[in-house]
Amino acid sequence: MSVMKEFREFAVKGNVVDLAVGLIIGAEFGKIVNSLVTDVIMPPIGLIVGGIDFKNLFLTLKEGVAQPGPYATLVDAQKAGAVTVNVGLFVTAVISFTIVAFAVFLLVRAFNKLKGPTPPPAAV
């Protein structure tokens, strides 16, 4: 029973609850940023660089067995069983990561300013 008691004490500590809340909020924040990048940022960028739809920007390494290429969309290529390098999805993920990383940086920076300066370590 001591293991269960220790686990209960661990689980109800403030740090564990704070971590769980942070993970949930972080996951939802990631969804919002992903939608921002996919639905708001990438369409104008695609329009500016010549009408590219980043969802369908891919290279076909090997045509599919079910249907030979060329493929109009990534979904068509995947249905045909083609082997593709999904460049557009990768670019979208990089931009999304950059926005999330910058937002986390700003959050940590603001939190550190609220905490104030850290005192120097005591001399021994």
C-alpha positions, 0 to 999 in steps of 0.5 A: 500500500505504500506505493499507492500512497506515494503515487497519490501524494505525487499525483496531487502535488501542485507541480504535477497538476501544473504540468498536466494543465500546461501540457493540455494548454500547450497541445491546444495552442499547437492546434491553433498555431497549426491552423494559423499557419495552414489556413491563414499564413500559407495561402497568401505565401503560396499566392505570392510565390506563384499560386503554389498550394503548399498542401500539394507541393510534393516530389514523386519518387516512385509512381504508384502501382494502382495508377501511374502519375502525374498526380494533381494532388498529394491525396491522389498520389497517396491513393495510388500508392506513390512514394512522395517527398512532401516538401510543402507539408514540411515547410508548413511544419517548420513555419508552425514550429518557428511560431510556437518556439517564438511564442514560448520564448516570449512567454519564458522571457516575460515570466523571467522578467516578472520573477526579477533578478536572481540573487548571486550564489552565496560564497562558501 
